[in-house]
């Protein structure tokens, strides 16, 4: 398989066939992000020949006795049982409509058991697709996009160079709703900065309440020395939120969400992992967060943050 640099995927894509169709990020300007700093380029499309070769390799594993034995010993699913594909890279959905359709056709040709195809997407990737193209992509199998909206706080979006506004998020995700494409959100706790976390959470809830995400995944901001945001902090232009304030921010987001949605904190950036379904698990999640806020020390949470390996 052709993989370039560190391969990132959401926790819920663990059983998916990971297919590299891009590497890097077309935007590459978010001040907090260091995920693709290990690449010697900003963005690259995989040649169709590499994509087809990887699919052929995955297909072979379903018929080659040695490959099947290896998969069984490693506890991996056989390709014919794989129901989902996940295109890797920061935002493969940026690819032109025709190329995405070609990739979907190749997936169906070599791994016909794959029912849906997901990937990371930026809000601006959706903007570049017509309504008809979005509908056609859904019919071709594209479903379950993961979108790092990070926040609904326009001030934070602007400062962090996300390249979109809260109204952009609402408008473009409503288009996904109309096309029947499901999507999940990543929310970056702490992105609004010290003293503004709860305001950022309320603004984010206002955005989400107008939409239909299947999941809101909360991840805590970790500032690494090689990020542009670290330099902003050193220059006194931005102040990082405290660890307990981050949990209060999550509590505020939870309190203001009015939609049925999966709510989860499962990534390594979270010192405590929890998940549930809203609204039925809202009270249990509140109790979990209240216990953390009331019993865990700021110093202990900060110790976890400082020693968290580079993500």
C-alpha positions as CSV (number, residue, x, y, z in Angstrom):
1,X,0.0,0.0,0.0
2,X,1.2,3.5,-0.8
3,X,1.2,5.6,2.4
4,X,3.0,8.9,2.9
5,X,4.0,10.3,6.3
6,X,1.7,9.8,9.3
7,X,-1.7,8.5,8.4
8,X,-4.5,10.2,10.4
9,X,-8.0,8.8,10.7
10,X,-10.9,9.3,13.2
11,X,-11.3,6.6,15.9
12,X,-14.5,5.4,14.4
13,X,-12.8,4.6,11.1
14,X,-10.6,1.8,12.6
15,X,-12.2,-1.0,10.6
16,X,-12.3,1.0,7.3
17,X,-10.1,0.3,4.3
18,X,-7.6,3.2,4.4
19,X,-6.9,4.3,0.9
20,X,-4.4,7.1,0.2
21,X,-5.7,9.4,-2.5
22,X,-4.1,12.6,-1.3
23,X,-1.3,13.6,1.2
24,X,-1.1,16.8,3.1
25,X,-3.6,19.7,3.2
26,X,-4.6,22.2,0.6
27,X,-5.1,24.9,3.2
28,X,-2.1,24.4,5.5
29,X,-2.7,27.7,7.3
30,X,-4.4,26.9,10.6
31,X,-2.2,28.3,13.3
32,X,-2.8,25.4,15.7
33,X,-2.2,22.5,13.3
34,X,1.1,20.5,13.0
35,X,-0.4,17.3,11.7
36,X,1.3,17.4,8.3
37,X,4.6,19.1,9.2
38,X,6.4,15.8,8.5
39,X,5.7,16.1,4.8
40,X,8.2,17.7,2.4
41,X,5.3,19.3,0.5
42,X,2.0,21.0,1.3
43,X,-0.4,18.8,-0.8
44,X,-0.2,16.1,-3.3
45,X,-2.7,14.0,-5.2
46,X,-2.0,10.3,-5.5
47,X,-1.6,9.0,-9.1
48,X,-4.6,6.9,-10.1
49,X,-2.2,4.1,-10.9
50,X,-1.1,4.0,-7.2
51,X,-4.7,4.1,-6.1
52,X,-5.6,1.2,-8.4
53,X,-2.5,-0.7,-7.3
54,X,-3.5,-0.4,-3.6
55,X,-7.0,-1.6,-4.4
56,X,-5.6,-4.6,-6.3
57,X,-3.4,-5.4,-3.3
58,X,-6.4,-5.2,-1.0
59,X,-8.4,-7.4,-3.4
60,X,-5.6,-10.0,-3.5
61,X,-5.7,-10.4,0.2
62,X,-9.2,-11.9,-0.2
63,X,-8.0,-14.7,-2.5
64,X,-4.4,-15.3,-1.6
65,X,-4.1,-18.0,1.0
66,X,-1.0,-16.5,2.6
67,X,-2.7,-13.1,2.8
68,X,-5.8,-14.6,4.3
69,X,-3.9,-16.4,6.9
70,X,-1.9,-13.3,7.8
71,X,-5.1,-11.3,8.1
72,X,-6.6,-13.9,10.4
73,X,-3.6,-14.1,12.6
74,X,-3.4,-10.4,12.9
75,X,-7.2,-10.1,13.6
76,X,-7.8,-8.0,10.5
77,X,-11.0,-8.3,8.5
78,X,-10.9,-9.9,5.1
79,X,-11.4,-7.4,2.3
80,X,-14.6,-8.9,1.1
81,X,-16.1,-8.2,4.5
82,X,-15.0,-4.6,4.6
83,X,-18.0,-2.4,4.4
84,X,-16.4,1.0,4.3
85,X,-13.5,2.8,2.8
86,X,-11.8,5.9,4.2
87,X,-9.8,8.2,1.9
88,X,-6.7,9.5,3.7
89,X,-5.2,13.0,3.7
90,X,-6.3,16.2,5.3
91,X,-9.1,16.9,2.9
92,X,-9.5,14.5,0.0
93,X,-13.0,15.9,-0.6
94,X,-11.3,18.9,-2.3
95,X,-10.7,16.7,-5.3
96,X,-12.7,17.5,-8.4
97,X,-16.0,15.8,-8.9
98,X,-14.8,13.7,-11.8
99,X,-11.8,12.4,-9.9
100,X,-13.8,11.5,-6.8
101,X,-16.3,9.6,-9.1
102,X,-13.4,7.8,-10.7
103,X,-12.0,6.8,-7.3
104,X,-15.5,5.6,-6.2
105,X,-15.7,3.5,-9.4
106,X,-12.3,1.9,-8.7
107,X,-13.4,1.0,-5.2
108,X,-16.5,-0.6,-6.4
109,X,-14.6,-2.5,-9.1
110,X,-12.0,-4.0,-6.8
111,X,-13.7,-4.1,-3.3
112,X,-17.5,-4.4,-4.2
113,X,-18.4,-5.0,-0.6
114,X,-17.6,-1.4,0.3
115,X,-21.0,0.3,0.7
116,X,-19.8,3.8,1.7
117,X,-16.7,6.0,1.4
118,X,-15.7,8.6,3.9
119,X,-12.9,11.1,4.3
120,X,-11.9,14.3,6.0
121,X,-13.3,17.4,4.4
122,X,-13.0,21.2,4.8
123,X,-16.0,23.4,4.5
124,X,-14.4,25.0,1.4
125,X,-14.3,21.6,-0.2
126,X,-18.0,21.5,-0.2
127,X,-18.3,25.0,-1.6
128,X,-16.6,23.8,-4.8
129,X,-19.2,21.2,-5.6
130,X,-22.6,21.9,-7.1
131,X,-25.8,20.6,-5.6
132,X,-26.1,18.1,-8.4
133,X,-22.5,16.9,-7.9
134,X,-23.1,16.4,-4.2
135,X,-26.1,14.3,-4.9
136,X,-24.2,12.2,-7.5
137,X,-21.3,11.7,-5.0
138,X,-23.8,10.4,-2.4
139,X,-25.2,8.0,-5.0
140,X,-21.7,6.9,-5.8
141,X,-21.1,5.9,-2.1
142,X,-19.7,9.0,-0.5
143,X,-21.2,9.3,3.0
144,X,-20.0,10.0,6.5
145,X,-17.6,12.9,6.0
146,X,-15.5,14.1,9.0
147,X,-15.3,17.9,9.1
148,X,-13.0,19.8,11.5
149,X,-15.2,22.8,12.0
150,X,-13.3,23.3,15.3
151,X,-15.8,26.0,16.6
152,X,-18.7,28.3,15.7
153,X,-16.9,31.3,17.1
154,X,-16.1,33.6,14.3
155,X,-13.4,35.5,16.2
156,X,-11.5,32.3,16.8
157,X,-12.1,31.0,13.2
158,X,-10.6,34.3,11.9
159,X,-7.6,34.4,14.3
160,X,-6.7,30.7,13.6
161,X,-6.9,31.2,9.8
162,X,-9.5,28.4,9.3
163,X,-10.6,30.0,6.1
164,X,-14.4,29.9,6.8
165,X,-17.0,31.5,9.0
166,X,-19.8,30.1,11.1
167,X,-22.3,31.0,8.4
168,X,-20.2,29.2,5.9
169,X,-20.4,26.0,8.1
170,X,-24.2,26.3,8.3
171,X,-24.7,27.0,4.6
172,X,-22.5,24.2,3.3
173,X,-23.5,21.5,5.7
174,X,-27.2,22.3,5.0
175,X,-26.2,21.5,1.4
176,X,-24.8,18.1,2.6
177,X,-28.1,17.5,4.4
178,X,-30.0,18.2,1.2
179,X,-27.8,15.8,-0.7
180,X,-28.2,13.1,1.9
181,X,-24.5,13.0,2.8
182,X,-24.0,12.4,6.5
183,X,-21.2,14.1,8.4
184,X,-19.5,14.3,11.8
185,X,-17.9,17.4,13.4
186,X,-14.6,17.7,15.2
187,X,-14.8,20.4,17.9
188,X,-11.5,21.8,19.2
189,X,-11.8,22.6,22.9
190,X,-9.8,25.7,23.8
191,X,-9.6,27.3,20.4
192,X,-11.3,30.5,21.6
193,X,-8.5,31.1,24.1
194,X,-8.5,31.9,27.9
195,X,-11.7,33.4,29.2
196,X,-13.6,32.8,26.0
197,X,-14.2,29.1,26.0
198,X,-17.8,29.1,27.2
199,X,-18.7,31.9,24.7
200,X,-17.1,29.7,21.9
201,X,-19.1,26.7,23.1
202,X,-22.4,28.6,22.9
203,X,-21.6,29.9,19.4
204,X,-20.7,26.3,18.3
205,X,-24.0,24.9,19.8
206,X,-25.9,27.6,17.8
207,X,-24.2,26.4,14.6
208,X,-24.8,22.7,15.4
209,X,-28.4,23.2,16.3
210,X,-29.2,24.3,12.8
211,X,-27.6,21.1,11.3
212,X,-27.7,17.3,11.5
213,X,-24.3,16.0,12.4
214,X,-24.3,12.3,13.3
215,X,-21.4,12.9,15.8
216,X,-19.7,15.7,17.6
217,X,-16.2,14.6,18.5
218,X,-14.5,16.9,21.1
219,X,-10.7,17.1,21.1
220,X,-8.6,19.3,23.3
221,X,-6.2,21.8,21.8
222,X,-2.6,20.9,22.5
223,X,-0.1,23.7,21.5
224,X,3.1,22.3,20.1
225,X,6.3,24.4,19.8
226,X,6.4,24.0,16.0
227,X,3.0,25.5,15.5
228,X,2.3,29.1,14.5
229,X,0.0,29.4,17.5
230,X,3.0,28.7,19.9
231,X,4.7,31.8,18.4
232,X,1.6,33.8,18.9
233,X,1.6,32.9,22.6
234,X,5.3,33.8,22.9
235,X,4.6,37.2,21.4
236,X,1.7,37.8,23.8
237,X,-1.0,37.8,21.1
238,X,-3.0,34.8,22.5
239,X,-3.4,33.1,25.9
240,X,-4.1,29.4,26.2
241,X,-7.2,28.2,28.1
242,X,-6.6,26.4,31.4
243,X,-7.3,22.6,31.5
244,X,-10.3,22.9,33.9
245,X,-11.7,25.7,31.8
246,X,-11.7,23.3,28.8
247,X,-13.9,20.9,30.7
248,X,-16.2,23.7,31.7
249,X,-16.3,24.6,28.0
250,X,-17.4,21.1,27.1
251,X,-20.1,21.3,29.8
252,X,-21.4,24.5,28.3
253,X,-21.5,23.0,24.8
254,X,-23.4,20.0,26.1
255,X,-25.9,22.3,27.9
256,X,-26.7,24.2,24.8
257,X,-27.0,21.4,22.2
258,X,-30.6,20.8,21.3
259,X,-30.2,18.1,18.6
260,X,-30.0,14.3,18.7
261,X,-26.4,13.5,18.2
262,X,-23.6,11.2,19.3
263,X,-21.2,13.1,21.6
264,X,-17.8,11.7,22.2
265,X,-14.3,12.6,23.6
266,X,-12.2,9.6,22.5
267,X,-9.0,11.0,21.1
268,X,-5.6,11.0,22.8
269,X,-5.8,14.7,23.4
270,X,-8.5,14.0,26.0
271,X,-7.2,13.0,29.5
272,X,-10.6,11.5,30.2
273,X,-12.6,9.6,27.6
274,X,-16.4,9.6,27.5
275,X,-19.2,9.2,25.0
276,X,-22.9,9.1,24.8
277,X,-26.0,9.8,22.8
278,X,-27.9,13.0,23.2
279,X,-30.4,13.7,24.6
280,X,-30.8,10.4,26.5
281,X,-27.2,10.4,27.9
282,X,-27.0,14.2,28.6
283,X,-27.4,13.9,32.3
284,X,-24.9,11.1,32.7
285,X,-22.3,13.1,30.6
286,X,-23.0,16.2,32.7
287,X,-22.3,14.1,35.9
288,X,-19.0,12.9,34.4
289,X,-17.9,16.4,33.5
290,X,-19.0,17.8,36.9
291,X,-17.0,15.1,38.7
292,X,-13.9,15.9,36.6
293,X,-14.3,19.7,37.3
294,X,-14.8,19.2,41.0
295,X,-12.3,16.5,41.8
296,X,-9.4,16.7,39.4
297,X,-6.6,19.2,39.9
298,X,-5.5,21.7,37.2
299,X,-1.9,20.7,37.8
300,X,-2.6,17.0,37.1
301,X,-4.4,17.8,33.9
302,X,-1.7,20.1,32.8
303,X,0.9,17.4,33.4
304,X,-1.0,15.2,31.0
305,X,-1.1,18.0,28.4
306,X,2.6,18.8,28.7
307,X,3.7,15.2,28.3
308,X,1.3,14.3,25.5
309,X,3.3,13.1,22.6
310,X,3.2,15.1,19.4
311,X,-0.1,14.5,17.5
